[in-house]
Amino acid sequence: MPSAYCGECEWQYRTKGDDAVALSRAMIDHFVETGHSPVERCDAGDRSSTDDLLEPADRTATRTRDC
């Protein structure tokens, strides 16, 4: 069950089931209302089974942006 929290205030949001749209919308609404950037938290059961196979250095994703 995905959830999100805000490190700047005590805002938290948890979805019922796998409703990623509701979670995303709640995070956007919180940002618009407060200017705070919520952080999405995934439960341990949602993590990829390959996480256990990766070396620690491989866990950092390289992100690229096409502008």
SEFIZA-3560 file (N, C-alpha, C; in Angstrom, 3 decimals):
REM SEFIZA-3560
<numar><xx>0.850</xx><yy>-1.172</yy><zz>0.000</zz><atom>N</atom></numar>
<numar><xx>0.000</xx><yy>0.000</yy><zz>0.000</zz><atom>CA</atom></numar>
<numar><xx>0.896</xx><yy>1.236</yy><zz>0.000</zz><atom>C</atom></numar>
<numar><xx>0.894</xx><yy>1.989</yy><zz>-1.075</zz><atom>N</atom></numar>
<numar><xx>1.733</xx><yy>3.186</yy><zz>-1.136</zz><atom>CA</atom></numar>
<numar><xx>1.244</xx><yy>4.279</yy><zz>-0.178</zz><atom>C</atom></numar>
<numar><xx>2.191</xx><yy>5.060</yy><zz>0.284</zz><atom>N</atom></numar>
<numar><xx>1.857</xx><yy>6.179</yy><zz>1.162</zz><atom>CA</atom></numar>
<numar><xx>2.857</xx><yy>7.301</yy><zz>0.900</zz><atom>C</atom></numar>
<numar><xx>2.580</xx><yy>8.458</yy><zz>1.466</zz><atom>N</atom></numar>
<numar><xx>3.467</xx><yy>9.608</yy><zz>1.333</zz><atom>CA</atom></numar>
<numar><xx>3.456</xx><yy>10.381</yy><zz>2.643</zz><atom>C</atom></numar>
<numar><xx>4.523</xx><yy>11.129</yy><zz>2.862</zz><atom>N</atom></numar>
<numar><xx>4.609</xx><yy>11.960</yy><zz>4.052</zz><atom>CA</atom></numar>
<numar><xx>5.342</xx><yy>13.242</yy><zz>3.703</zz><atom>C</atom></numar>
<numar><xx>5.229</xx><yy>14.217</yy><zz>4.574</zz><atom>N</atom></numar>
<numar><xx>5.919</xx><yy>15.489</yy><zz>4.401</zz><atom>CA</atom></numar>
<numar><xx>6.914</xx><yy>15.648</yy><zz>5.542</zz><atom>C</atom></numar>
<numar><xx>8.161</xx><yy>15.916</yy><zz>5.198</zz><atom>N</atom></numar>
<numar><xx>9.203</xx><yy>16.096</yy><zz>6.204</zz><atom>CA</atom></numar>
<numar><xx>9.164</xx><yy>17.456</yy><zz>6.872</zz><atom>C</atom></numar>
<numar><xx>8.364</xx><yy>18.368</yy><zz>6.342</zz><atom>N</atom></numar>
<numar><xx>8.313</xx><yy>19.715</yy><zz>6.897</zz><atom>CA</atom></numar>
<numar><xx>7.137</xx><yy>19.922</yy><zz>7.849</zz><atom>C</atom></numar>
<numar><xx>6.117</xx><yy>19.097</yy><zz>7.730</zz><atom>N</atom></numar>
<numar><xx>4.970</xx><yy>19.177</yy><zz>8.629</zz><atom>CA</atom></numar>
<numar><xx>4.515</xx><yy>17.743</yy><zz>8.920</zz><atom>C</atom></numar>
<numar><xx>3.413</xx><yy>17.559</yy><zz>9.545</zz><atom>N</atom></numar>
<numar><xx>2.987</xx><yy>16.211</yy><zz>9.914</zz><atom>CA</atom></numar>
<numar><xx>1.990</xx><yy>15.611</yy><zz>8.931</zz><atom>C</atom></numar>
<numar><xx>1.935</xx><yy>16.122</yy><zz>7.702</zz><atom>N</atom></numar>
<numar><xx>1.018</xx><yy>15.601</yy><zz>6.686</zz><atom>CA</atom></numar>
<numar><xx>1.424</xx><yy>14.192</yy><zz>6.281</zz><atom>C</atom></numar>
<numar><xx>0.423</xx><yy>13.313</yy><zz>6.182</zz><atom>N</atom></numar>
<numar><xx>0.623</xx><yy>11.947</yy><zz>5.710</zz><atom>CA</atom></numar>
<numar><xx>-0.584</xx><yy>11.550</yy><zz>4.889</zz><atom>C</atom></numar>
<numar><xx>-0.373</xx><yy>10.661</yy><zz>3.932</zz><atom>N</atom></numar>
<numar><xx>-1.475</xx><yy>10.160</yy><zz>3.117</zz><atom>CA</atom></numar>
<numar><xx>-1.198</xx><yy>8.709</yy><zz>2.779</zz><atom>C</atom></numar>
<numar><xx>-2.187</xx><yy>7.864</yy><zz>2.929</zz><atom>N</atom></numar>
<numar><xx>-2.060</xx><yy>6.448</yy><zz>2.604</zz><atom>CA</atom></numar>
<numar><xx>-3.236</xx><yy>6.055</yy><zz>1.727</zz><atom>C</atom></numar>
<numar><xx>-2.935</xx><yy>5.349</yy><zz>0.643</zz><atom>N</atom></numar>
<numar><xx>-3.992</xx><yy>4.919</yy><zz>-0.260</zz><atom>CA</atom></numar>
<numar><xx>-4.536</xx><yy>3.565</yy><zz>0.166</zz><atom>C</atom></numar>
<numar><xx>-5.726</xx><yy>3.289</yy><zz>-0.286</zz><atom>N</atom></numar>
<numar><xx>-6.322</xx><yy>1.973</yy><zz>-0.076</zz><atom>CA</atom></numar>
<numar><xx>-6.047</xx><yy>1.166</yy><zz>-1.333</zz><atom>C</atom></numar>
<numar><xx>-5.338</xx><yy>0.062</yy><zz>-1.190</zz><atom>N</atom></numar>
<numar><xx>-4.984</xx><yy>-0.732</yy><zz>-2.365</zz><atom>CA</atom></numar>
<numar><xx>-3.822</xx><yy>-0.094</yy><zz>-3.105</zz><atom>C</atom></numar>
<numar><xx>-3.880</xx><yy>-0.153</yy><zz>-4.412</zz><atom>N</atom></numar>
<numar><xx>-2.799</xx><yy>0.373</yy><zz>-5.251</zz><atom>CA</atom></numar>
<numar><xx>-3.250</xx><yy>1.598</yy><zz>-6.032</zz><atom>C</atom></numar>
<numar><xx>-3.936</xx><yy>2.523</yy><zz>-5.386</zz><atom>N</atom></numar>
<numar><xx>-4.472</xx><yy>3.696</yy><zz>-6.068</zz><atom>CA</atom></numar>
<numar><xx>-3.399</xx><yy>4.780</yy><zz>-6.178</zz><atom>C</atom></numar>
<numar><xx>-2.496</xx><yy>4.598</yy><zz>-7.146</zz><atom>N</atom></numar>
<numar><xx>-1.390</xx><yy>5.538</yy><zz>-7.341</zz><atom>CA</atom></numar>
<numar><xx>-1.881</xx><yy>6.910</yy><zz>-7.786</zz><atom>C</atom></numar>
<numar><xx>-3.001</xx><yy>6.953</yy><zz>-8.496</zz><atom>N</atom></numar>
<numar><xx>-3.541</xx><yy>8.234</yy><zz>-8.965</zz><atom>CA</atom></numar>
<numar><xx>-3.966</xx><yy>9.094</yy><zz>-7.775</zz><atom>C</atom></numar>
<numar><xx>-4.644</xx><yy>8.486</yy><zz>-6.808</zz><atom>N</atom></numar>
<numar><xx>-5.092</xx><yy>9.233</yy><zz>-5.621</zz><atom>CA</atom></numar>
<numar><xx>-3.897</xx><yy>9.726</yy><zz>-4.816</zz><atom>C</atom></numar>
<numar><xx>-2.865</xx><yy>8.906</yy><zz>-4.696</zz><atom>N</atom></numar>
<numar><xx>-1.672</xx><yy>9.309</yy><zz>-3.952</zz><atom>CA</atom></numar>
<numar><xx>-0.971</xx><yy>10.470</yy><zz>-4.653</zz><atom>C</atom></numar>
<numar><xx>-0.816</xx><yy>10.361</yy><zz>-5.953</zz><atom>N</atom></numar>
<numar><xx>-0.168</xx><yy>11.417</yy><zz>-6.724</zz><atom>CA</atom></numar>
<numar><xx>-0.938</xx><yy>12.723</yy><zz>-6.596</zz><atom>C</atom></numar>
<numar><xx>-2.249</xx><yy>12.637</yy><zz>-6.699</zz><atom>N</atom></numar>
<numar><xx>-3.099</xx><yy>13.839</yy><zz>-6.600</zz><atom>CA</atom></numar>
<numar><xx>-2.968</xx><yy>14.475</yy><zz>-5.222</zz><atom>C</atom></numar>
<numar><xx>-2.958</xx><yy>13.656</yy><zz>-4.177</zz><atom>N</atom></numar>
<numar><xx>-2.834</xx><yy>14.171</yy><zz>-2.813</zz><atom>CA</atom></numar>
<numar><xx>-1.485</xx><yy>14.864</yy><zz>-2.612</zz><atom>C</atom></numar>
<numar><xx>-0.426</xx><yy>14.285</yy><zz>-3.184</zz><atom>N</atom></numar>
<numar><xx>0.901</xx><yy>14.889</yy><zz>-3.067</zz><atom>CA</atom></numar>
<numar><xx>0.950</xx><yy>16.232</yy><zz>-3.797</zz><atom>C</atom></numar>
<numar><xx>0.349</xx><yy>16.292</yy><zz>-4.977</zz><atom>N</atom></numar>
<numar><xx>0.306</xx><yy>17.554</yy><zz>-5.738</zz><atom>CA</atom></numar>
<numar><xx>-0.488</xx><yy>18.598</yy><zz>-4.971</zz><atom>C</atom></numar>
<numar><xx>-1.646</xx><yy>18.208</yy><zz>-4.442</zz><atom>N</atom></numar>
<numar><xx>-2.475</xx><yy>19.145</yy><zz>-3.674</zz><atom>CA</atom></numar>
<numar><xx>-1.721</xx><yy>19.688</yy><zz>-2.464</zz><atom>C</atom></numar>
<numar><xx>-0.998</xx><yy>18.817</yy><zz>-1.767</zz><atom>N</atom></numar>
<numar><xx>-0.237</xx><yy>19.268</yy><zz>-0.593</zz><atom>CA</atom></numar>
<numar><xx>0.846</xx><yy>20.261</yy><zz>-1.009</zz><atom>C</atom></numar>
<numar><xx>1.515</xx><yy>19.988</yy><zz>-2.120</zz><atom>N</atom></numar>
<numar><xx>2.544</xx><yy>20.912</yy><zz>-2.601</zz><atom>CA</atom></numar>
<numar><xx>1.943</xx><yy>22.271</yy><zz>-2.968</zz><atom>C</atom></numar>
<numar><xx>0.830</xx><yy>22.243</yy><zz>-3.665</zz><atom>N</atom></numar>
<numar><xx>0.187</xx><yy>23.493</yy><zz>-4.096</zz><atom>CA</atom></numar>
<numar><xx>-0.266</xx><yy>24.306</yy><zz>-2.885</zz><atom>C</atom></numar>
<numar><xx>-0.823</xx><yy>23.627</yy><zz>-1.890</zz><atom>N</atom></numar>
<numar><xx>-1.352</xx><yy>24.326</yy><zz>-0.718</zz><atom>CA</atom></numar>
<numar><xx>-0.264</xx><yy>24.838</yy><zz>0.223</zz><atom>C</atom></numar>
<numar><xx>0.869</xx><yy>24.131</yy><zz>0.326</zz><atom>N</atom></numar>
<numar><xx>1.865</xx><yy>24.483</yy><zz>1.339</zz><atom>CA</atom></numar>
<numar><xx>3.233</xx><yy>24.848</yy><zz>0.781</zz><atom>C</atom></numar>
<numar><xx>3.539</xx><yy>24.411</yy><zz>-0.448</zz><atom>N</atom></numar>
<numar><xx>4.878</xx><yy>24.591</yy><zz>-0.987</zz><atom>CA</atom></numar>
<numar><xx>5.842</xx><yy>23.518</yy><zz>-0.516</zz><atom>C</atom></numar>
<numar><xx>5.358</xx><yy>22.578</yy><zz>0.292</zz><atom>N</atom></numar>
<numar><xx>6.186</xx><yy>21.469</yy><zz>0.779</zz><atom>CA</atom></numar>
<numar><xx>6.199</xx><yy>20.355</yy><zz>-0.263</zz><atom>C</atom></numar>
<numar><xx>7.309</xx><yy>19.650</yy><zz>-0.374</zz><atom>N</atom></numar>
<numar><xx>7.433</xx><yy>18.540</yy><zz>-1.325</zz><atom>CA</atom></numar>
<numar><xx>7.308</xx><yy>17.211</yy><zz>-0.588</zz><atom>C</atom></numar>
<numar><xx>6.150</xx><yy>16.556</yy><zz>-0.681</zz><atom>N</atom></numar>
<numar><xx>5.980</xx><yy>15.258</yy><zz>-0.021</zz><atom>CA</atom></numar>
<numar><xx>6.877</xx><yy>14.193</yy><zz>-0.636</zz><atom>C</atom></numar>
<numar><xx>7.159</xx><yy>13.172</yy><zz>0.157</zz><atom>N</atom></numar>
<numar><xx>7.993</xx><yy>12.054</yy><zz>-0.264</zz><atom>CA</atom></numar>
<numar><xx>7.132</xx><yy>10.803</yy><zz>-0.305</zz><atom>C</atom></numar>
<numar><xx>7.197</xx><yy>10.097</yy><zz>-1.430</zz><atom>N</atom></numar>
<numar><xx>6.435</xx><yy>8.851</yy><zz>-1.548</zz><atom>CA</atom></numar>
<numar><xx>7.198</xx><yy>7.733</yy><zz>-0.861</zz><atom>C</atom></numar>
<numar><xx>6.471</xx><yy>6.935</yy><zz>-0.114</zz><atom>N</atom></numar>
<numar><xx>7.073</xx><yy>5.806</yy><zz>0.589</zz><atom>CA</atom></numar>
<numar><xx>6.376</xx><yy>4.536</yy><zz>0.104</zz><atom>C</atom></numar>
<numar><xx>7.156</xx><yy>3.564</yy><zz>-0.317</zz><atom>N</atom></numar>
<numar><xx>6.605</xx><yy>2.285</yy><zz>-0.756</zz><atom>CA</atom></numar>
<numar><xx>6.838</xx><yy>1.259</yy><zz>0.343</zz><atom>C</atom></numar>
<numar><xx>5.881</xx><yy>0.401</yy><zz>0.533</zz><atom>N</atom></numar>
<numar><xx>6.028</xx><yy>-0.658</yy><zz>1.527</zz><atom>CA</atom></numar>
<numar><xx>7.088</xx><yy>-1.648</yy><zz>1.072</zz><atom>C</atom></numar>
<numar><xx>7.670</xx><yy>-2.355</yy><zz>1.999</zz><atom>N</atom></numar>
<numar><xx>8.729</xx><yy>-3.318</yy><zz>1.679</zz><atom>CA</atom></numar>
<numar><xx>8.233</xx><yy>-4.385</yy><zz>0.725</zz><atom>C</atom></numar>
<numar><xx>6.983</xx><yy>-4.764</yy><zz>0.808</zz><atom>N</atom></numar>
<numar><xx>6.434</xx><yy>-5.786</yy><zz>-0.072</zz><atom>CA</atom></numar>
<numar><xx>6.327</xx><yy>-5.338</yy><zz>-1.508</zz><atom>C</atom></numar>
<numar><xx>6.353</xx><yy>-4.035</yy><zz>-1.744</zz><atom>N</atom></numar>
<numar><xx>6.241</xx><yy>-3.491</yy><zz>-3.095</zz><atom>CA</atom></numar>
<numar><xx>7.586</xx><yy>-3.414</yy><zz>-3.804</zz><atom>C</atom></numar>
<numar><xx>8.676</xx><yy>-3.621</yy><zz>-3.091</zz><atom>N</atom></numar>
<numar><xx>10.006</xx><yy>-3.493</yy><zz>-3.688</zz><atom>CA</atom></numar>
<numar><xx>10.291</xx><yy>-4.655</yy><zz>-4.618</zz><atom>C</atom></numar>
<numar><xx>11.106</xx><yy>-4.401</yy><zz>-5.572</zz><atom>N</atom></numar>
<numar><xx>11.489</xx><yy>-5.413</yy><zz>-6.550</zz><atom>CA</atom></numar>
<numar><xx>12.285</xx><yy>-6.522</yy><zz>-5.867</zz><atom>C</atom></numar>
<numar><xx>12.063</xx><yy>-7.740</yy><zz>-6.287</zz><atom>N</atom></numar>
<numar><xx>12.801</xx><yy>-8.860</yy><zz>-5.715</zz><atom>CA</atom></numar>
<numar><xx>14.270</xx><yy>-8.807</yy><zz>-6.100</zz><atom>C</atom></numar>
<numar><xx>14.615</xx><yy>-8.011</yy><zz>-7.105</zz><atom>N</atom></numar>
<numar><xx>16.019</xx><yy>-7.896</yy><zz>-7.511</zz><atom>CA</atom></numar>
<numar><xx>16.800</xx><yy>-6.971</yy><zz>-6.588</zz><atom>C</atom></numar>
<numar><xx>16.143</xx><yy>-6.236</yy><zz>-5.703</zz><atom>N</atom></numar>
<numar><xx>16.851</xx><yy>-5.354</yy><zz>-4.777</zz><atom>CA</atom></numar>
<numar><xx>17.855</xx><yy>-6.131</yy><zz>-3.936</zz><atom>C</atom></numar>
<numar><xx>17.524</xx><yy>-7.365</yy><zz>-3.573</zz><atom>N</atom></numar>
<numar><xx>18.409</xx><yy>-8.168</yy><zz>-2.746</zz><atom>CA</atom></numar>
<numar><xx>19.649</xx><yy>-8.621</yy><zz>-3.517</zz><atom>C</atom></numar>
<numar><xx>19.565</xx><yy>-8.636</yy><zz>-4.845</zz><atom>N</atom></numar>
<numar><xx>20.658</xx><yy>-9.132</yy><zz>-5.660</zz><atom>CA</atom></numar>
<numar><xx>21.658</xx><yy>-8.039</yy><zz>-6.040</zz><atom>C</atom></numar>
<numar><xx>21.285</xx><yy>-6.794</yy><zz>-5.868</zz><atom>N</atom></numar>
<numar><xx>22.139</xx><yy>-5.686</yy><zz>-6.282</zz><atom>CA</atom></numar>
<numar><xx>23.196</xx><yy>-5.373</yy><zz>-5.236</zz><atom>C</atom></numar>
<numar><xx>24.350</xx><yy>-4.996</yy><zz>-5.715</zz><atom>N</atom></numar>
<numar><xx>25.392</xx><yy>-4.492</yy><zz>-4.826</zz><atom>CA</atom></numar>
<numar><xx>24.992</xx><yy>-3.094</yy><zz>-4.386</zz><atom>C</atom></numar>
<numar><xx>25.408</xx><yy>-2.629</yy><zz>-3.208</zz><atom>N</atom></numar>
<numar><xx>25.019</xx><yy>-1.302</yy><zz>-2.727</zz><atom>CA</atom></numar>
<numar><xx>25.283</xx><yy>-0.184</yy><zz>-3.728</zz><atom>C</atom></numar>
<numar><xx>26.391</xx><yy>-0.208</yy><zz>-4.451</zz><atom>N</atom></numar>
<numar><xx>26.693</xx><yy>0.850</yy><zz>-5.414</zz><atom>CA</atom></numar>
<numar><xx>25.723</xx><yy>0.833</yy><zz>-6.590</zz><atom>C</atom></numar>
<numar><xx>25.131</xx><yy>-0.327</yy><zz>-6.879</zz><atom>N</atom></numar>
<numar><xx>24.199</xx><yy>-0.450</yy><zz>-7.994</zz><atom>CA</atom></numar>
<numar><xx>22.812</xx><yy>0.052</yy><zz>-7.649</zz><atom>C</atom></numar>
<numar><xx>22.525</xx><yy>0.305</yy><zz>-6.387</zz><atom>N</atom></numar>
<numar><xx>21.191</xx><yy>0.728</yy><zz>-5.973</zz><atom>CA</atom></numar>
<numar><xx>20.899</xx><yy>2.185</yy><zz>-6.313</zz><atom>C</atom></numar>
<numar><xx>21.925</xx><yy>2.972</yy><zz>-6.583</zz><atom>N</atom></numar>
<numar><xx>21.742</xx><yy>4.374</yy><zz>-6.922</zz><atom>CA</atom></numar>
<numar><xx>21.421</xx><yy>4.491</yy><zz>-8.402</zz><atom>C</atom></numar>
<numar><xx>20.255</xx><yy>4.996</yy><zz>-8.687</zz><atom>N</atom></numar>
<numar><xx>19.834</xx><yy>5.128</yy><zz>-10.079</zz><atom>CA</atom></numar>
<numar><xx>20.412</xx><yy>6.407</yy><zz>-10.671</zz><atom>C</atom></numar>
<numar><xx>20.838</xx><yy>6.319</yy><zz>-11.889</zz><atom>N</atom></numar>
<numar><xx>21.304</xx><yy>7.491</yy><zz>-12.618</zz><atom>CA</atom></numar>
<numar><xx>20.127</xx><yy>8.021</yy><zz>-13.405</zz><atom>C</atom></numar>
<numar><xx>19.754</xx><yy>9.224</yy><zz>-13.141</zz><atom>N</atom></numar>
<numar><xx>18.613</xx><yy>9.819</yy><zz>-13.830</zz><atom>CA</atom></numar>
<numar><xx>19.096</xx><yy>10.803</yy><zz>-14.867</zz><atom>C</atom></numar>
<numar><xx>18.476</xx><yy>10.740</yy><zz>-16.010</zz><atom>N</atom></numar>
<numar><xx>18.782</xx><yy>11.705</yy><zz>-17.062</zz><atom>CA</atom></numar>
<numar><xx>17.518</xx><yy>12.439</yy><zz>-17.408</zz><atom>C</atom></numar>
<numar><xx>17.675</xx><yy>13.608</yy><zz>-17.943</zz><atom>N</atom></numar>
<numar><xx>16.519</xx><yy>14.434</yy><zz>-18.264</zz><atom>CA</atom></numar>
<numar><xx>16.687</xx><yy>14.985</yy><zz>-19.663</zz><atom>C</atom></numar>
<numar><xx>15.700</xx><yy>14.758</yy><zz>-20.488</zz><atom>N</atom></numar>
<numar><xx>15.703</xx><yy>15.310</yy><zz>-21.841</zz><atom>CA</atom></numar>
<numar><xx>14.917</xx><yy>16.605</yy><zz>-21.831</zz><atom>C</atom></numar>
<numar><xx>15.593</xx><yy>17.700</yy><zz>-22.084</zz><atom>N</atom></numar>
<numar><xx>14.921</xx><yy>19.006</yy><zz>-22.082</zz><atom>CA</atom></numar>
<numar><xx>14.944</xx><yy>19.604</yy><zz>-23.458</zz><atom>C</atom></numar>
//
